């Protein structure tokens, strides 16, 4: 996974002007989809979660923040 934002890479280009939304979708719902975290054997989020905290990105928790994941639910 690759992530960055103008503030996290020290960008001073014109496109960096204005407000931006940094967002990580934290897959925590193993019953409805997949769950992975910092120490799972696949899909590790350790670096992404650290970057989110450092850059003040929003972290969305699928299990706790989303009522519905798929349209058929």
N, C-alpha and C positions, 0 to 999 in steps of 0.2 A: 504494500500500500504506500502511496506517495501522498504527502500532504504538505501544504505550505500556505502561507498568507503573506501579503506584503510586509506586515510587521515582523513576522517570524524570520524572514530572510533578509531584512535590512534594506528593502527595496525603496528607492526614492523616485521611481519612475512616475510619470503623470497618472498612469492607471491606478496607482496606489492611493490617490487622493480620495477622500470621502469615506463613508462608513462601509464596513464589510461584516459579514457573518461567518465566523468560524464554527463548524459544527462536526461533532463526531457522533455517529450512531453506535451506541454500545449494545451489542447483541447479547442480551441477558435472558432471553426467553426460550429455553430448551424445549418446552412443550409445544410451542407454536412455530418455532423456526429453529435456529441454532443458538447456542450460548458459547461465547468465548470471551476470555478476559486476559489478564496479565500473564497467567501461567498455564494456559491450556496448551495442548499439544499441537493445535492448529489455530490459525487466525489470532495470534498474539497481539494484544493491544497495549503492551507496556510502553513502548515509545510514543504511540499516539496519545495515550492518556496523560503521559508526562508532558507532551507538547501542548495538549489542551489546557492543562493547569498553568503552564508557563505563559501561554499566549492568551489566556482568558477566553478560550473557546467554550461554547456550549456543548455539554455532553448529554445526549438524550438516551435514557435507559428504556429499551424496548419493553421490558416486562412491566415496569412501573409507570412509564409515561404514555404508552400507547394502549388504547382500549382495543383497537383492532389492527392487525397486521396485514391480513389478506382480505380481499373483497368478499370472499365467501363466508367469512366468519360472522 
